[in-house]
Each structure stands twice: as structure tokens, then as C-alpha cells.
Amino acid sequence: MHQGNFQVAKFILETTWEGLPEKVQLMSKVCTLDLLGATIAGSLTKVAKIMTKLAAESCPGTEATILMSGRKASLVGATLANAFMANALDIDDGYRRVKGHPGAVVFPAVLAAAEHRNLTGKEFLTSLVVAYEVAIRAGLAWHEYHAEYHGTGSWGALGAAAGAARVFRLQEREVVHALGTAEYHAPIMPMMRCIDYPAMTKDGIGWGSMVGMASALMAKEGFTGIPSLFGMPEFQHLVSSLGTKYEMLDLYFKPFACCRWAQPAVTGVLQLRERYNLSPERIQRVVVRTFDAATRLRLDRPASTEEAQYNMAYPVAAALVAGEVGPRQVLDENLDNPLMLSLLQKVETVRDETYDDEFPAKCRCDVEITLVNGERVSSGPVCSLGDPDNPLGAEGVENKFRWLASTVLDDCVVQAIVEEVKNLETADTLEPLLELIFAP
């Protein structure tokens, strides 16, 4: 039970920036920029304001920054608030096979720890890579071990613990205890209940990130944990590939602020909108043929940002009306657009066995729109932009960052953040970057 855990600990502690492939080094900066965009725009949400207040008042301290708030908190508090913020718009990265979001759960823990320890940019990025690789593998093991589909915070807690443990330079045995503690204390979240009843609980990302940070701090003080799943023989293949296969290279990046399961449909309607110059008044009916899980997404009028995200009809309607699905469409104060509300009543979903068989390895659908004159137009099979086989690329992620960050920050600050991240491996400290995202 212990050998695999010590192999993981060795990878966590011994990985170096120079030993990472160039494409992994680049991906670490792409992920950083993407998560900063999601967090900066996420600071506008109601949940971000709630968690910022809670963290600052219930977990006071000066160890780490609560981003975009002008406030600081303890390591645990800042991690908690920033993780909720990173996932608040549901526009953070994901990994198809774990059906979840590794970046938003590991990034806040690594960033808070790195700020506290005054890490160089190079060491921060290396710790982020380590955290991603452990989190994704933990997710693969978790879903195989547990019968029920759990949200990101469950398995992501191990990745957050791994990243924080590396920053704190724990001993191997302490790292093993941190991983086991994170697994045992990780939130157990039946994910489909949040699909059926959308709320701020979502993927449990904030809670999982906080558990990861706390577990590393506890292990540092001598707290002991169980052996993690990595010690089980059936998961040895996940352990043995560490350092040779980098799972984060298969991340997807989300161009729209909604559940990933709805994003192929959004991509499809945007293609049809452009191809046929569609206007809302020309549309009589929209049918989305998709996999079974996506048919669980709601079709009714959303009353909150979270209900807008875990919805199929609303993002489709928003895309048809506005040509985008972002903060301007899904924030609480933007949910009463009459054109969008009239269109969402015309959207329906149908389970398609072909797409069901492909899921979760692929996330595809097709969209058929019936016009008021009786004409029908179809997208054909479509996957969302941002998937590994339909990538945004580094330039696309930068454009996405600019789009999101410009909802909060001046263009000069947005440009400065881009430059800081592009050159982060040469930075002696994260302080210049943190100053740019300390407050709007």
C-alpha cells in the first residue's frame, strides 16, 4: 500500500523545471493565464463576494491574498475563497476522463502557498504541474474505485495537497500523510445532484482545494493520514507514468461560461448563427441531440448564475442572441434579457445513443434548428471549441483571458498580467503579478 504513495511523493518533491518537456512548461503558463481570467471575471459573482467575506472574517491572516478583493487571509482562507472564485463562472479548464476541473482546485492552493513562501515564478509553475498531474491521476483512480460520480473537490483535494506539500518542502513521509489525509477528508459530492439542483455547491472545488491546503499544513505538523489510493496495485499504472506522461497536455479550455456538457450545443448554434445569419425572430425550434448526462441539464428560466450554467436552453439562447456566453450573459443581474428568455422556451434535448456511447471520452452533439418558414438547418456532429482535438491554443487562451479580464480591469492592467505570465519562469517572485490582481 505504501510503495505507490512514496513514488508519488518522490515525483512531487524531485520534479524540476528543467526536467519538464518544453510543451509542459508552456502549458503551465497557459493554465495560469486561463485560471487568472476565470478568477478575475469570477470575482464579479455573488458566490465570490460571499466566500471572500467568509474567508476574511472567519479565517483571518496575512499569509495570502484573496484575489481581486484588496484583502488577505490565512492560507486556508485564501485558498477557499480563490477556489470558489476560480470556478464561479464555470469557465475554468477541465479534463475529459475525470469529468471535472483540475485547475480550479489546485491553482488556488499552489498560489497561496507560493505567495507565503515567496517562491520564484519557475518554482511556482513547477509546483502547479506537479499538482495537476497528481490531481488528474487521483481523479482517474477515484472514479474507478467509487461507484458514484463525485465532483472535482473529492479527487482534486489530493492535487491541491500535492502542490502545497511541494511548496512547503515536506519530507517524503509527510507528503504521503498529506495525500492520505486529503483523500480521507475530501468532500464526497454526488455530482448529478448538483446537475439536478444547481447551486453554489457545484463541483465542491472550493472545499476540495481548502482540504488539500489544510492537509499539507497538518502533515507538516505531524498529522498522520491513511495510505492514499495511489498505493493500491490496480492504480500502479497511474503512478508509474508520472514524469513520462503528462496528462495536463490533454486538458480542455472552455470558451463559454456554462457546463461543459452544454458547450458543444453552444458551438453548434454559433456555427449555424453565422452560416445562415440567424436572428432570434426567425427561430421556431431548437433540438439538441446529445448524450444522456447532458439531457439532465435544465431547460427552464434560470434564477441565478449557477442555474444559468447548469442549463442547456439558456446558454443556447444566449449564444443565439449575443454571440457569446460569458459574464455579460450569466451574472445574476443579466438573466432577464427578453430575447433570451423567449428563445430558451424553444430549446429541447434528445438523448442520442451514439453520443452516449462516446461519453466521457468525447463530448459531442448535433443541433437542428427549425425556422419559422419551416426550413430546417443542422450543425451535424460537433464538439466544443477548446477540446484537445479542437484546441483553442495558446493564442486562443490569451484572447479568452483578455475577454474575461477586461470585464473588470483596464486594458493596460490586462496587458501587464499577460506579460507577467508569459515571462513567469524568469520572475524572482510572484509579487509583481499578485499586485496586479490584488484589487480591481
C-alpha positions in Angstrom: 0.0 0.0 0.0 2.9 2.4 0.7 5.2 1.9 -2.3 3.0 3.7 -4.8 2.5 6.6 -2.3 6.2 7.0 -1.9 6.7 7.0 -5.7 4.2 9.8 -5.9 5.9 11.7 -3.1 9.2 11.4 -4.9 7.7 12.8 -8.1 6.2 15.7 -6.1 9.5 16.6 -4.4 12.0 15.8 -7.1 10.5 17.2 -10.3 12.4 20.2 -11.7 11.5 22.9 -14.2 14.5 22.0 -16.4 13.3 18.4 -16.4 9.9 19.2 -17.8 9.3 19.0 -21.6 9.0 22.3 -23.3 5.4 21.8 -24.2 4.6 21.1 -20.5 6.4 24.3 -19.4 4.3 26.2 -21.9 1.1 24.5 -20.8 1.8 25.6 -17.2 1.8 29.2 -18.3 -1.3 28.7 -20.5 -3.1 27.2 -17.5 -2.0 30.0 -15.2 -3.3 32.7 -17.6 -6.6 30.8 -18.2 -7.3 30.4 -14.5 -6.5 34.0 -13.8 -9.0 35.0 -16.4 -11.7 32.8 -14.8 -10.8 34.1 -11.3 -10.8 37.8 -12.3 -14.1 37.6 -14.0 -15.4 35.2 -11.3 -14.8 37.9 -8.7 -18.0 39.6 -10.1 -20.2 36.8 -8.9 -22.3 36.6 -5.8 -20.6 33.5 -4.6 -17.2 35.2 -4.8 -18.4 38.0 -2.6 -19.9 35.6 -0.1 -16.7 33.5 0.2 -14.4 36.5 0.3 -16.3 37.9 3.2 -16.4 34.5 5.0 -12.7 33.8 4.4 -11.5 37.2 5.5 -13.7 37.2 8.7 -13.6 33.5 9.6 -10.0 32.7 8.6 -8.2 36.0 9.2 -4.5 36.3 8.5 -2.0 38.0 6.2 -0.4 34.9 4.7 -2.1 35.0 1.3 -4.1 37.3 -1.0 -7.8 36.8 -1.7 -7.6 37.8 -5.4 -9.4 41.0 -6.7 -10.6 41.8 -3.2 -7.9 44.0 -1.7 -8.0 41.7 1.3 -5.8 38.9 2.8 -6.5 35.9 4.9 -4.8 32.8 6.3 -3.5 30.2 3.8 -6.6 28.0 4.3 -9.0 31.0 4.0 -7.4 32.5 0.8 -7.3 29.1 -0.8 -11.0 28.6 0.0 -12.1 32.0 -1.4 -9.9 31.9 -4.5 -11.1 28.4 -5.4 -14.7 29.3 -5.3 -13.8 32.4 -7.4 -11.9 30.4 -10.0 -14.9 28.1 -10.7 -17.6 30.7 -10.1 -18.3 31.2 -13.9 -17.7 27.5 -14.8 -15.2 28.7 -17.4 -12.1 27.1 -16.0 -10.2 24.2 -17.6 -11.2 20.5 -17.4 -10.1 17.0 -18.2 -12.5 14.8 -20.1 -11.8 11.4 -18.5 -12.4 12.7 -14.9 -15.4 14.8 -15.9 -14.1 17.6 -13.8 -11.9 20.7 -13.4 -8.4 20.1 -12.0 -7.1 23.6 -12.5 -9.5 25.5 -10.3 -8.9 23.1 -7.3 -5.1 23.0 -7.5 -4.2 26.6 -8.6 -5.5 28.4 -5.5 -3.6 26.2 -3.1 -0.4 26.4 -5.0 -0.7 30.1 -5.5 -1.4 30.8 -1.8 1.5 28.6 -0.6 3.8 30.1 -3.2 2.9 33.6 -2.1 3.5 32.7 1.6 6.9 31.1 0.8 7.9 33.9 -1.6 8.6 31.4 -4.4 10.1 32.2 -7.7 7.9 32.0 -10.8 9.8 28.9 -12.0 9.2 27.0 -8.8 5.5 28.1 -8.7 5.0 26.8 -12.3 6.7 23.5 -11.5 4.6 23.0 -8.4 1.5 23.7 -10.5 2.5 21.0 -12.9 3.0 18.5 -10.1 -0.4 19.4 -8.6 -2.2 18.9 -12.0 -0.6 15.6 -12.6 -1.4 14.2 -9.2 -5.0 15.6 -9.3 -5.8 14.1 -12.7 -4.5 10.7 -11.7 -6.3 10.9 -8.4 -9.5 11.6 -10.4 -8.9 8.5 -12.6 -8.3 6.3 -9.6 -11.2 7.9 -7.6 -13.8 7.2 -10.3 -12.7 3.7 -10.8 -12.7 3.0 -7.0 -16.1 4.7 -6.2 -19.3 3.6 -7.8 -20.9 7.0 -7.7 -19.8 10.0 -9.8 -18.3 12.6 -7.4 -17.5 16.2 -8.1 -14.0 17.7 -8.6 -13.3 18.6 -5.0 -13.2 14.9 -4.0 -10.2 13.8 -6.0 -8.9 17.3 -6.6 -8.1 17.6 -2.9 -5.1 15.3 -3.5 -3.7 17.5 -6.2 -4.0 20.6 -4.0 -2.3 18.8 -1.2 0.5 17.7 -3.6 1.2 21.2 -4.8 1.1 22.7 -1.4 3.3 19.9 0.0 5.9 20.6 -2.6 5.9 24.3 -1.9 6.3 23.7 1.8 9.2 21.2 1.1 7.7 18.5 3.2 9.6 15.2 3.7 8.6 12.2 1.7 6.7 10.6 4.6 4.9 13.9 5.3 3.8 14.1 1.7 2.4 10.6 1.9 0.4 11.6 5.0 -0.8 14.8 3.3 -2.1 12.8 0.4 -3.8 10.3 2.6 -5.3 13.0 4.8 -6.6 14.9 1.8 -8.2 11.7 0.4 -9.9 10.8 3.7 -11.2 14.3 4.4 -12.1 15.2 0.8 -15.7 16.2 0.3 -17.9 13.4 -1.1 -20.2 15.0 -3.6 -22.8 13.2 -5.7 -22.3 15.3 -8.8 -25.6 14.6 -10.5 -27.5 16.1 -7.6 -25.9 19.4 -8.4 -26.9 19.0 -12.0 -30.5 18.4 -10.9 -30.4 21.2 -8.3 -27.9 23.8 -9.4 -26.5 25.8 -6.5 -23.2 27.4 -5.4 -22.1 24.0 -4.1 -21.3 23.0 -7.7 -18.2 20.7 -8.0 -17.1 21.2 -4.5 -13.9 22.8 -5.8 -13.5 25.4 -3.1 -13.9 22.8 -0.3 -11.6 20.4 -2.0 -8.9 23.0 -2.5 -9.1 24.0 1.1 -8.9 20.4 2.3 -5.7 20.0 0.2 -4.1 23.0 1.7 -5.1 22.1 5.2 -3.9 18.5 4.7 -0.4 19.7 3.7 -0.2 22.0 6.7 -1.4 19.3 9.0 1.2 16.8 7.7 3.8 19.4 8.2 2.9 19.5 11.9 3.0 15.7 12.2 -0.6 14.7 11.4 -0.8 11.2 10.1 -3.1 10.0 7.3 -4.2 6.8 5.7 -2.4 5.4 2.6 -4.0 7.0 -0.5 -5.4 5.1 -3.4 -2.1 5.5 -5.2 -0.8 2.6 -3.0 -3.2 0.1 -4.5 -1.8 -2.3 -7.1 -4.6 -1.6 -9.5 -3.5 2.0 -9.8 0.2 1.4 -10.2 0.0 2.3 -13.9 -1.1 5.8 -12.9 1.9 6.1 -10.6 4.5 4.6 -12.9 3.6 7.1 -15.7 4.4 10.1 -13.6 7.2 12.1 -15.1 6.9 10.4 -18.5 3.3 11.0 -19.5 1.8 14.4 -18.7 -1.9 14.2 -18.5 -2.3 18.0 -18.4 -1.4 18.2 -22.1 -4.9 16.7 -22.7 -6.8 19.5 -20.8 -9.6 21.3 -22.5 -10.2 25.0 -22.2 -13.7 26.4 -22.0 -14.7 29.3 -24.2 -18.2 29.6 -22.7 -19.4 30.3 -19.1 -21.6 27.2 -18.7 -21.4 23.4 -18.1 -19.0 21.7 -20.5 -21.9 19.3 -21.4 -23.7 22.3 -23.0 -20.8 23.7 -24.8 -20.9 21.5 -28.0 -24.5 22.8 -28.4 -23.4 26.4 -28.0 -20.6 25.8 -30.5 -23.2 24.3 -32.9 -25.7 27.1 -32.7 -22.9 29.7 -33.1 -21.9 28.0 -36.3 -25.5 27.9 -37.6 -26.0 31.5 -36.5 -23.1 32.7 -38.6 -23.7 30.3 -41.5 -27.3 31.3 -42.0 -27.3 34.8 -40.5 -29.9 33.7 -38.0 -31.8 36.2 -35.9 -33.9 35.2 -32.9 -37.2 36.1 -34.6 -36.5 33.6 -37.4 -36.2 30.6 -35.0 -39.2 28.4 -34.2 -37.5 25.4 -32.5 -34.0 24.2 -31.4 -33.4 20.4 -30.9 -30.1 19.3 -29.3 -29.3 15.6 -29.7 -26.7 14.7 -27.1 -25.5 12.2 -24.5 -27.7 11.2 -21.6 -25.9 13.2 -18.9 -26.4 16.4 -20.9 -30.1 15.9 -21.1 -30.2 16.3 -17.3 -29.2 19.9 -17.7 -32.2 22.2 -17.1 -34.3 23.9 -19.7 -36.2 26.4 -17.6 -35.6 30.0 -16.9 -32.6 30.5 -14.6 -32.9 32.4 -11.3 -29.2 32.5 -10.6 -25.7 32.3 -12.2 -25.5 28.7 -11.2 -28.9 27.8 -12.7 -27.8 29.6 -15.9 -24.6 27.5 -16.0 -26.2 24.1 -15.4 -28.7 24.7 -18.1 -28.9 23.7 -21.8 -31.6 26.1 -23.1 -30.2 29.3 -21.5 -26.6 29.1 -22.9 -28.0 28.1 -26.4 -30.4 31.1 -26.3 -27.7 33.5 -25.1 -25.4 32.3 -27.9 -28.1 32.9 -30.5 -28.9 36.4 -29.2 -25.5 37.7 -28.0 -23.0 35.5 -30.0 -21.2 34.7 -26.7 -21.8 33.1 -23.3 -19.8 35.0 -20.6 -20.2 37.2 -17.6 -22.4 39.6 -19.6 -24.9 36.8 -20.0 -24.7 34.7 -16.8 -24.3 37.1 -13.9 -27.4 37.4 -11.8 -28.1 40.9 -13.0 -28.1 39.8 -16.7 -30.6 37.0 -16.6 -33.7 38.9 -17.7 -33.0 39.6 -21.4 -36.4 39.2 -23.0 -35.0 37.8 -26.3 -33.0 35.1 -24.5 -36.0 34.2 -22.3 -38.3 33.8 -25.3 -35.8 31.7 -27.1 -35.0 29.3 -24.3 -38.6 28.1 -24.4 -38.0 26.8 -27.9 -35.0 24.6 -26.9 -35.3 20.8 -26.2 -32.8 18.0 -25.7 -33.0 14.4 -27.0 -30.7 11.6 -25.9 -28.7 10.1 -28.8 -27.2 6.7 -28.3 -24.2 7.4 -30.5 -23.1 10.4 -28.4 -23.9 8.5 -25.2 -21.5 5.7 -26.2 -18.7 8.2 -26.8 -19.1 10.0 -23.4 -16.9 10.9 -21.4 -14.0 10.3 -23.8 -15.8 12.6 -26.2 -18.4 15.3 -25.6 -20.4 15.8 -28.8 -23.9 16.6 -30.0 -25.7 17.9 -33.1 -28.1 20.8 -33.3 -31.2 21.2 -35.6 -32.9 24.5 -35.8 -36.4 24.8 -37.4 -37.1 28.3 -38.8 -40.5 29.9 -38.8 -40.8 29.4 -42.5 -40.4 25.6 -41.9 -36.9 25.3 -43.2 -34.5 23.1 -41.1 -30.8 23.6 -40.7 -28.4 21.2 -38.9 -24.9 21.5 -37.5 -24.0 17.9 -37.9 -21.9 16.3 -35.2 -20.0 18.9 -33.3 -17.5 19.0 -30.4 -16.8 22.2 -28.4 -14.0 24.5 -29.3 -11.2 24.1 -26.7 -11.1 20.3 -26.7 -7.7 18.7 -27.4 -8.9 17.7 -30.9 -10.4 21.2 -31.5 -8.0 23.3 -29.4 -8.0 27.0 -28.5 -4.2 27.0 -28.5 -2.1 29.4 -26.5 -3.2 32.4 -28.6 -6.9 31.4 -28.1 -6.4 31.2 -24.4 -4.8 34.6 -24.3 -7.7 36.1 -26.3 -10.1 34.4 -23.8 -8.2 35.9 -20.9 -8.4 39.4 -22.4 -12.1 39.0 -22.9 -12.7 37.9 -19.4 -10.3 40.2 -17.6 -11.5 43.3 -19.5 -14.9 42.9 -17.8 -13.1 44.0 -14.6 -9.7 45.6 -15.3 -8.3 48.3 -17.5 -6.6 47.2 -20.8 -3.2 48.3 -19.5 -3.5 46.1 -16.4 -4.7 43.2 -18.6 -1.7 43.6 -20.9 0.6 43.7 -17.9 -0.8 40.5 -16.5 -0.3 38.8 -19.9 3.4 39.9 -20.0 4.0 38.8 -16.4 2.6 35.3 -17.1 4.5 34.9 -20.4 7.8 35.5 -18.5 6.8 33.9 -15.2 9.7 31.4 -15.3 12.2 34.2 -15.1 10.5 36.0 -12.2 12.3 36.1 -8.8 9.0 36.4 -7.0 5.2 36.4 -7.7 4.8 39.8 -6.1 4.5 41.9 -9.3 1.8 39.6 -10.6 0.0 39.5 -7.3 0.0 43.3 -7.1 -1.8 43.4 -10.5 -4.6 41.1 -9.2 -4.8 42.2 -5.6 -7.8 44.5 -6.3 -9.8 45.7 -9.3 
